[in-house]
Amino acid sequence: MRYIKVPRGMTRPVEATEMGVRHWLTQPGSIRIALTVFVLVLLGTLVAEAFVHTHSLFGIDGSFGFHAWFGAMACAGLIAVSKLLALFLKRKDTYYDD
């Protein structure tokens, strides 16, 4: 964790960007590198799957890249369900002010 030295007399919280310090994940170059590494790891697992013998239980789980596309579809499904639940469960911004 990185702490920022706050100038004297400052009464409100200071954002890191106001002090000239940016987190490494907010810099465009770092984001590009992290995304590239992430994609390379995913492609590496798909290539490695070509050399591994899988024992399928249901037939479809023996298809190439099953775990990759099934995981992506499950993630997309969870996001869709959470968006649907948010329509019913969210409250007004002034909930605690009332």
C-alpha positions in Angstrom: 0.0 0.0 0.0 1.3 3.4 -0.9 0.7 6.4 1.4 0.5 10.0 0.2 1.9 12.8 2.3 -0.9 15.3 2.8 0.0 19.0 2.9 -0.7 20.9 6.1 -4.1 22.6 6.4 -5.8 20.4 3.9 -9.2 19.3 5.3 -10.6 17.1 2.6 -9.4 13.8 1.4 -7.0 14.0 -1.5 -7.1 11.8 -4.6 -3.8 10.3 -5.6 -4.0 11.9 -9.0 -4.3 15.4 -7.4 -0.9 14.8 -5.7 0.7 13.7 -9.0 0.8 10.0 -8.0 -0.9 7.5 -10.3 -1.5 3.9 -9.5 0.4 1.6 -11.9 -2.8 -0.1 -13.0 -4.3 3.3 -14.2 -1.5 4.0 -16.6 -2.2 3.0 -20.2 1.1 1.2 -20.8 0.6 -1.0 -17.7 -3.0 -1.9 -18.7 -1.8 -2.9 -22.2 0.9 -5.1 -20.7 -1.4 -6.8 -18.2 -4.0 -7.5 -20.9 -1.3 -8.9 -23.2 0.0 -11.2 -20.5 -3.6 -12.3 -19.7 -4.4 -13.1 -23.3 -1.1 -15.0 -23.7 -1.8 -17.1 -20.7 -5.3 -18.0 -22.0 -3.9 -18.9 -25.4 -1.2 -21.0 -23.7 -3.8 -23.0 -21.9 -5.7 -23.6 -25.1 -2.5 -24.8 -26.9 -1.6 -27.0 -23.9 -5.1 -28.6 -24.1 -4.1 -30.0 -27.5 -1.4 -32.1 -25.8 -3.5 -33.3 -22.9 -5.8 -36.3 -23.1 -9.2 -35.5 -21.4 -11.7 -38.0 -20.0 -15.1 -36.6 -21.0 -18.1 -37.6 -18.9 -20.9 -36.0 -20.9 -19.6 -36.0 -24.4 -19.5 -32.2 -25.0 -17.0 -31.7 -22.2 -14.5 -33.5 -24.4 -14.6 -30.9 -27.1 -11.6 -28.7 -27.7 -11.6 -25.6 -25.5 -14.7 -26.6 -23.6 -13.5 -25.2 -20.3 -12.6 -21.9 -21.9 -15.9 -21.3 -23.7 -18.0 -22.8 -20.9 -16.3 -20.5 -18.4 -16.8 -17.5 -20.6 -20.5 -18.3 -21.0 -21.0 -19.0 -17.3 -19.4 -15.6 -16.5 -21.6 -13.8 -19.1 -24.7 -15.6 -17.6 -23.7 -14.5 -14.1 -23.4 -10.9 -15.2 -26.8 -11.1 -17.0 -28.5 -12.5 -13.8 -26.8 -9.9 -11.6 -28.1 -7.1 -13.9 -31.6 -8.6 -13.8 -31.5 -8.8 -10.0 -30.2 -5.2 -9.7 -33.5 -4.1 -11.4 -35.5 -5.5 -8.4 -33.1 -5.0 -5.5 -31.6 -1.5 -6.0 -32.7 1.5 -3.9 -32.8 5.2 -4.4 -29.6 7.2 -3.8 -31.3 9.0 -1.0 -32.3 5.8 0.9 -30.3 6.7 4.0 -31.2 10.4 4.0 -35.0 9.7 4.4 
